Amino acid sequence: MGFFAGLNTEKYDRQYSDSVLLRRMVGYFAPQKKRMAAIIALVMLMAALGAALPVIVSAIMDLLKDKPTSQAITLVGLGMTLIAFANWGLNWLRRSLTVRAVGDVVLGLRTRAFAAAAEHDLSFYDQFSSGRIVSRITSDTNDFGQLVVIVTDVAAQLVQAVILGAVLFNTEWRLFLVMLAFMPVVFAIAMGFRKLARIVTRRGMQAMADVNATIKETVSGIAVAKNFRQEQSIFETFDSANQQSYRVNVRRGFVLSLVFPVLNATSGIFVGILVYTGGWSAAAGIVTVGAWFLFINSLDYFMFPLLNLTSFWAQIQSGLSAAERAFALIDADPNVTQVDKKAVPPLKGEILFDGLNFRYTDKEPILRDFSLHIRPGENLALVGHTGAGKSSIAKLIARFYEFQEGRLLLDGHDIRTFDLQQYRRQLGIVSQVPFLFSGTVEDNIRYACPECTGREEILEMVRRIGAGEWLETLPNGLETEVGERGGRLSMGQRQLVALMRVLVQKPAIFILDEATASIDPFTEWQIQQALNLILQNSTSILIAHRLSTVKAADRIVVMREGAIIEQGSHEGLLGQAGHYAELYNTYFRHQSLAYVEQMKEMVATDD
């Protein structure tokens, strides 16, 4: 399909057969049995009433031939009017029930798709765009709901055609067989477009997902774009994705628009054949004029469901493709595996890496035959150049990624046997750039443990950090709104809120990836106080960027290219004059008080 070069598919995408998709969709409607039974009954009743209309018109034709009374004609007209009103009322009731049932099903599917996305590990989001995932959860589930509404409409018309067919066969079986002979041709033409329609619709949705992903990324980075005056650049990026979506969907529309005109033309040919055949039969007295008119009029009722089916083919294929994409997200295999789901006892925090190998991709080995023992309650600092493997160790302990070989033991238990939800309740993690959710400071502190403590206990903990002065700098204290991603707070304030969030949780294992952003000495002192409160009750793995954190660690592990090359205390490692001493002189030395005093003396001497 050269039409669609350059579109991105996801590795977890899969193609489902129509029968599999149908079974999955029916499964989601299982809780709606009563509503669906009522909808089916209404469809049958509407079909019967709809089939009655051409039969009544045919009867009128025969009555006119026999010079009927005005009373009979009035009764027939009144009957047709009543049927039309009854059909409207039943159709309204059917659609109301359908909308409610579909709404509940879409709600369930969207909930399941979001739950599946939330359950996936971080490696899943490393590989796949969050914007495209959002598109599957929102747009695709909505298209799935529209598919069901359309199918119920077409199903009602098909049932009507079947009922009318029985009447026509009973009226004149020979003309019925002539009309029935048209159906395989129409059906074959419609089915010929099925596979192509599925392909072009799937590609159209992929193109739209690319647009969503581009919008999400560019809007998320709008501050950076404005800082570097790249508004035109992000517009061009969006415009490129938007233009591609336009081209793909125009071609998709071109393919899908061929179906209806072809079938409409075919229908015209069939009407001509039926007029000719029925006219000769009526002239020869084989059939009545009313029966001939009934067949001509009924051809539309037979053709309309197929024509309607094909006219809605784009929406039907869109719905099937949407269901396929939503189910693919739900069925995507997790990268982090669990051998078992044992209940997790209160952890002491002993961690053992035993001959562990880890890589993000086959061509990107990070840790090779890695071994490290972290004692319960130990405060371990990891230092090393970027890419040394420090963050990977923290992510493996948090079970964000799956290692390939070796063992990772917690208190002597294989980490893969732990129930992830229970295990992570005993973890406290603060990333390098703390993420805060929109809401108040208190909301964010309570995020991991809403029921843990009351407000007075939170305030007491806050006052243990710099006498609570950092909270007094906020306009509304705990009720201060942090803004999207915490944008209304300074980096230091965000770090303090993130540390308070962990402190409330009282974790057995604490993981900190320190921020490298410069903060004032008073805020750094407050952060160190918060850290000390956490460190005194947990096993801690600190990816250190501050000298105060490094010096306070029980043990410093120096890493390079995924291996431990040195370990010990700050003074001991400096005495070895090895890689740590080099790192100290490069990254940490300028943070020391002795260095600051030395610089002051040098400046004074120069003056």
Secondary structure, DSSP 8 states (H G I E B T S, - for coil): -GGGTT----TT-----HHHHHHHHHHHTGGGHHHHHHHHHHHHHHHHHHHHHHHHHHHHHHHHHT---HHHHHHHHHHHHHHHHHHHHHHHHHHHHHHHHHHHHHHHHHHHHHHHHHHS-HHHHHHS-HHHHHHIIIIIHHHHHHHHHHHHHHHHHHHHHHHHHHHHHHH-HHHHHHHHTTHHHHHHHHHHTHHHHHHHHHHHHHHHHHHHHHHHHHHHTHHHHHHTT-HHHHHHHHHHHHHHHHHHHHHHHHHHHTHHHHHHHHHHHHHHHHHHHHHHHHHTTSS-HHHHHHHHHHHHHHHHHHHHHHHTHHHHHHHHHHHHHHHHHHH---SS--S--B--------EEEEEEEEESSTT-EEEEEEEEEE-TT-EEEEE-STTSSHHHHHHHHTTSS--SEEEEEETTEEGGGB-HHHHHTTEEEE-SS----SSBHHHHHTTT-TTS--HHHHHHHHHTTGGGHHHHTSTTGGG-B--GGGTTS-HHHHHHHHHHHHHHH--SEEEEE---S---HHHHHHHHHHHHHHHTTSEEEEE--SHHHHHH-SEEEEEETTEEEEEE-HHHHHHHTSHHHHHIIIIIGGGSHHHHHHHHHHHHHH-
